[in-house]
Amino acid sequence: MLVGEQPGDQEDLSGKPFVGPAGKILDKALAEIGIDRSALYVTNAVKHFKYEMRGKRRLHKKPADAEIAVCHQWLDREIALVQPHLIVAMGGTAARSIFGRTTAIERNRGHVIEPQTSGAAADILVTIHPSFLLRMPPEDKPAAFKRFVADLKLTLPYLRA
């Protein structure tokens, strides 16, 4: 189960998660390690697109803690229905929703956190949100993308189980 932050503009318009620029990065990373996205349940921690208008464009605005908390009930229900062996928290908002508190991404990424230490219903993998790569300087993107792919490789044993 992959959990992102909130729908973006294109996701809000289509009603499907990760169909915009961040979704393209996610698809590329999954393809590099041979994971078929259709084998995964993909959702967001916050269920609405929070934005501010800039001219005719709707620009992403970070959800507040109260919005994350209000939407958590839906994520909990999704987890109960899907019963994943592994939840991948992509970004700070997803990690905040899953752990119930602010969680440092860099300190917690790159290893699986077991339920007895997190209080969650499944193992958890914390990584960056693919949109983070969109905001990086071009010279930093290849190494950061490679590290994102390495994080996602940790899901492979769960897919084969």
KOLPA-151252 format. One record per residue (C-alpha): residue number from 1; residue in three letters; x, y, z. Coordinates in steps of 0.5 Angstrom, whole numbers, plus 500, padded with zeros to 3 digits. Layout:
BEGIN
<site i="NUM" aa="Ala" c1="X" c2="Y" c3="Z"/>
...
//
This chain:
BEGIN
<site i="1" aa="Met" c1="500" c2="500" c3="500"/>
<site i="2" aa="Leu" c1="503" c2="507" c3="498"/>
<site i="3" aa="Val" c1="501" c2="513" c3="502"/>
<site i="4" aa="Gly" c1="502" c2="520" c3="499"/>
<site i="5" aa="Glu" c1="500" c2="527" c3="501"/>
<site i="6" aa="Gln" c1="494" c2="529" c3="498"/>
<site i="7" aa="Pro" c1="491" c2="530" c3="491"/>
<site i="8" aa="Gly" c1="495" c2="535" c3="486"/>
<site i="9" aa="Asp" c1="491" c2="539" c3="481"/>
<site i="10" aa="Gln" c1="491" c2="533" c3="476"/>
<site i="11" aa="Glu" c1="489" c2="528" c3="481"/>
<site i="12" aa="Asp" c1="483" c2="532" c3="484"/>
<site i="13" aa="Leu" c1="481" c2="533" c3="476"/>
<site i="14" aa="Ser" c1="481" c2="526" c3="475"/>
<site i="15" aa="Gly" c1="479" c2="523" c3="481"/>
<site i="16" aa="Lys" c1="485" c2="518" c3="481"/>
<site i="17" aa="Pro" c1="492" c2="518" c3="485"/>
<site i="18" aa="Phe" c1="499" c2="520" c3="482"/>
<site i="19" aa="Val" c1="497" c2="521" c3="475"/>
<site i="20" aa="Gly" c1="501" c2="528" c3="475"/>
<site i="21" aa="Pro" c1="508" c2="530" c3="475"/>
<site i="22" aa="Ala" c1="509" c2="526" c3="481"/>
<site i="23" aa="Gly" c1="506" c2="520" c3="479"/>
<site i="24" aa="Lys" c1="510" c2="520" c3="473"/>
<site i="25" aa="Ile" c1="516" c2="520" c3="477"/>
<site i="26" aa="Leu" c1="513" c2="514" c3="482"/>
<site i="27" aa="Asp" c1="511" c2="510" c3="475"/>
<site i="28" aa="Lys" c1="519" c2="511" c3="473"/>
<site i="29" aa="Ala" c1="521" c2="509" c3="480"/>
<site i="30" aa="Leu" c1="517" c2="503" c3="480"/>
<site i="31" aa="Ala" c1="519" c2="501" c3="473"/>
<site i="32" aa="Glu" c1="526" c2="501" c3="475"/>
<site i="33" aa="Ile" c1="525" c2="495" c3="480"/>
<site i="34" aa="Gly" c1="520" c2="491" c3="476"/>
<site i="35" aa="Ile" c1="514" c2="493" c3="480"/>
<site i="36" aa="Asp" c1="507" c2="493" c3="476"/>
<site i="37" aa="Arg" c1="503" c2="499" c3="480"/>
<site i="38" aa="Ser" c1="497" c2="495" c3="479"/>
<site i="39" aa="Ala" c1="499" c2="490" c3="484"/>
<site i="40" aa="Leu" c1="499" c2="496" c3="489"/>
<site i="41" aa="Tyr" c1="494" c2="500" c3="493"/>
<site i="42" aa="Val" c1="495" c2="507" c3="492"/>
<site i="43" aa="Thr" c1="492" c2="513" c3="496"/>
<site i="44" aa="Asn" c1="493" c2="519" c3="500"/>
<site i="45" aa="Ala" c1="493" c2="521" c3="507"/>
<site i="46" aa="Val" c1="489" c2="527" c3="506"/>
<site i="47" aa="Lys" c1="483" c2="526" c3="501"/>
<site i="48" aa="His" c1="482" c2="533" c3="498"/>
<site i="49" aa="Phe" c1="486" c2="538" c3="494"/>
<site i="50" aa="Lys" c1="488" c2="544" c3="498"/>
<site i="51" aa="Tyr" c1="490" c2="550" c3="494"/>
<site i="52" aa="Glu" c1="491" c2="557" c3="493"/>
<site i="53" aa="Met" c1="489" c2="561" c3="486"/>
<site i="54" aa="Arg" c1="495" c2="564" c3="482"/>
<site i="55" aa="Gly" c1="492" c2="567" c3="476"/>
<site i="56" aa="Lys" c1="488" c2="561" c3="473"/>
<site i="57" aa="Arg" c1="493" c2="556" c3="476"/>
<site i="58" aa="Arg" c1="491" c2="552" c3="483"/>
<site i="59" aa="Leu" c1="498" c2="551" c3="486"/>
<site i="60" aa="His" c1="499" c2="546" c3="492"/>
<site i="61" aa="Lys" c1="498" c2="548" c3="499"/>
<site i="62" aa="Lys" c1="501" c2="544" c3="505"/>
<site i="63" aa="Pro" c1="495" c2="541" c3="509"/>
<site i="64" aa="Ala" c1="495" c2="543" c3="516"/>
<site i="65" aa="Asp" c1="495" c2="538" c3="522"/>
<site i="66" aa="Ala" c1="488" c2="539" c3="523"/>
<site i="67" aa="Glu" c1="486" c2="537" c3="516"/>
<site i="68" aa="Ile" c1="491" c2="531" c3="517"/>
<site i="69" aa="Ala" c1="487" c2="529" c3="523"/>
<site i="70" aa="Val" c1="480" c2="529" c3="520"/>
<site i="71" aa="Cys" c1="482" c2="525" c3="514"/>
<site i="72" aa="His" c1="486" c2="520" c3="518"/>
<site i="73" aa="Gln" c1="479" c2="516" c3="519"/>
<site i="74" aa="Trp" c1="479" c2="514" c3="512"/>
<site i="75" aa="Leu" c1="486" c2="512" c3="511"/>
<site i="76" aa="Asp" c1="485" c2="508" c3="517"/>
<site i="77" aa="Arg" c1="479" c2="505" c3="514"/>
<site i="78" aa="Glu" c1="483" c2="503" c3="507"/>
<site i="79" aa="Ile" c1="488" c2="500" c3="511"/>
<site i="80" aa="Ala" c1="483" c2="496" c3="515"/>
<site i="81" aa="Leu" c1="480" c2="494" c3="508"/>
<site i="82" aa="Val" c1="487" c2="493" c3="504"/>
<site i="83" aa="Gln" c1="490" c2="489" c3="510"/>
<site i="84" aa="Pro" c1="497" c2="491" c3="507"/>
<site i="85" aa="His" c1="503" c2="487" c3="510"/>
<site i="86" aa="Leu" c1="507" c2="494" c3="508"/>
<site i="87" aa="Ile" c1="505" c2="501" c3="508"/>
<site i="88" aa="Val" c1="510" c2="506" c3="504"/>
<site i="89" aa="Ala" c1="509" c2="513" c3="507"/>
<site i="90" aa="Met" c1="511" c2="518" c3="502"/>
<site i="91" aa="Gly" c1="513" c2="524" c3="505"/>
<site i="92" aa="Gly" c1="512" c2="528" c3="511"/>
<site i="93" aa="Thr" c1="504" c2="528" c3="511"/>
<site i="94" aa="Ala" c1="503" c2="521" c3="510"/>
<site i="95" aa="Ala" c1="508" c2="519" c3="515"/>
<site i="96" aa="Arg" c1="505" c2="524" c3="520"/>
<site i="97" aa="Ser" c1="498" c2="521" c3="519"/>
<site i="98" aa="Ile" c1="501" c2="514" c3="519"/>
<site i="99" aa="Phe" c1="505" c2="515" c3="526"/>
<site i="100" aa="Gly" c1="500" c2="520" c3="529"/>
<site i="101" aa="Arg" c1="506" c2="525" c3="530"/>
<site i="102" aa="Thr" c1="511" c2="529" c3="526"/>
<site i="103" aa="Thr" c1="516" c2="524" c3="523"/>
<site i="104" aa="Ala" c1="523" c2="526" c3="521"/>
<site i="105" aa="Ile" c1="523" c2="523" c3="513"/>
<site i="106" aa="Glu" c1="531" c2="523" c3="513"/>
<site i="107" aa="Arg" c1="532" c2="519" c3="519"/>
<site i="108" aa="Asn" c1="527" c2="514" c3="518"/>
<site i="109" aa="Arg" c1="528" c2="512" c3="511"/>
<site i="110" aa="Gly" c1="531" c2="507" c3="508"/>
<site i="111" aa="His" c1="529" c2="501" c3="513"/>
<site i="112" aa="Val" c1="523" c2="498" c3="515"/>
<site i="113" aa="Ile" c1="519" c2="500" c3="521"/>
<site i="114" aa="Glu" c1="516" c2="494" c3="525"/>
<site i="115" aa="Pro" c1="509" c2="495" c3="528"/>
<site i="116" aa="Gln" c1="511" c2="493" c3="535"/>
<site i="117" aa="Thr" c1="515" c2="500" c3="535"/>
<site i="118" aa="Ser" c1="511" c2="504" c3="531"/>
<site i="119" aa="Gly" c1="504" c2="502" c3="533"/>
<site i="120" aa="Ala" c1="501" c2="501" c3="526"/>
<site i="121" aa="Ala" c1="497" c2="495" c3="523"/>
<site i="122" aa="Ala" c1="503" c2="493" c3="518"/>
<site i="123" aa="Asp" c1="510" c2="494" c3="517"/>
<site i="124" aa="Ile" c1="512" c2="501" c3="515"/>
<site i="125" aa="Leu" c1="517" c2="504" c3="510"/>
<site i="126" aa="Val" c1="518" c2="512" c3="510"/>
<site i="127" aa="Thr" c1="521" c2="515" c3="504"/>
<site i="128" aa="Ile" c1="520" c2="522" c3="500"/>
<site i="129" aa="His" c1="514" c2="524" c3="496"/>
<site i="130" aa="Pro" c1="516" c2="524" c3="489"/>
<site i="131" aa="Ser" c1="514" c2="531" c3="488"/>
<site i="132" aa="Phe" c1="520" c2="533" c3="492"/>
<site i="133" aa="Leu" c1="524" c2="531" c3="486"/>
<site i="134" aa="Leu" c1="521" c2="536" c3="482"/>
<site i="135" aa="Arg" c1="523" c2="541" c3="486"/>
<site i="136" aa="Met" c1="530" c2="539" c3="487"/>
<site i="137" aa="Pro" c1="536" c2="543" c3="483"/>
<site i="138" aa="Pro" c1="537" c2="539" c3="476"/>
<site i="139" aa="Glu" c1="544" c2="537" c3="478"/>
<site i="140" aa="Asp" c1="542" c2="533" c3="485"/>
<site i="141" aa="Lys" c1="536" c2="529" c3="482"/>
<site i="142" aa="Pro" c1="539" c2="523" c3="479"/>
<site i="143" aa="Ala" c1="542" c2="521" c3="486"/>
<site i="144" aa="Ala" c1="536" c2="523" c3="489"/>
<site i="145" aa="Phe" c1="532" c2="519" c3="484"/>
<site i="146" aa="Lys" c1="537" c2="513" c3="485"/>
<site i="147" aa="Arg" c1="536" c2="513" c3="493"/>
<site i="148" aa="Phe" c1="528" c2="514" c3="492"/>
<site i="149" aa="Val" c1="529" c2="507" c3="488"/>
<site i="150" aa="Ala" c1="533" c2="504" c3="493"/>
<site i="151" aa="Asp" c1="528" c2="506" c3="498"/>
<site i="152" aa="Leu" c1="522" c2="502" c3="494"/>
<site i="153" aa="Lys" c1="526" c2="496" c3="493"/>
<site i="154" aa="Leu" c1="525" c2="495" c3="500"/>
<site i="155" aa="Thr" c1="518" c2="493" c3="498"/>
<site i="156" aa="Leu" c1="520" c2="487" c3="494"/>
<site i="157" aa="Pro" c1="520" c2="482" c3="499"/>
<site i="158" aa="Tyr" c1="513" c2="484" c3="501"/>
<site i="159" aa="Leu" c1="510" c2="483" c3="494"/>
<site i="160" aa="Arg" c1="513" c2="476" c3="493"/>
<site i="161" aa="Ala" c1="510" c2="474" c3="500"/>
//
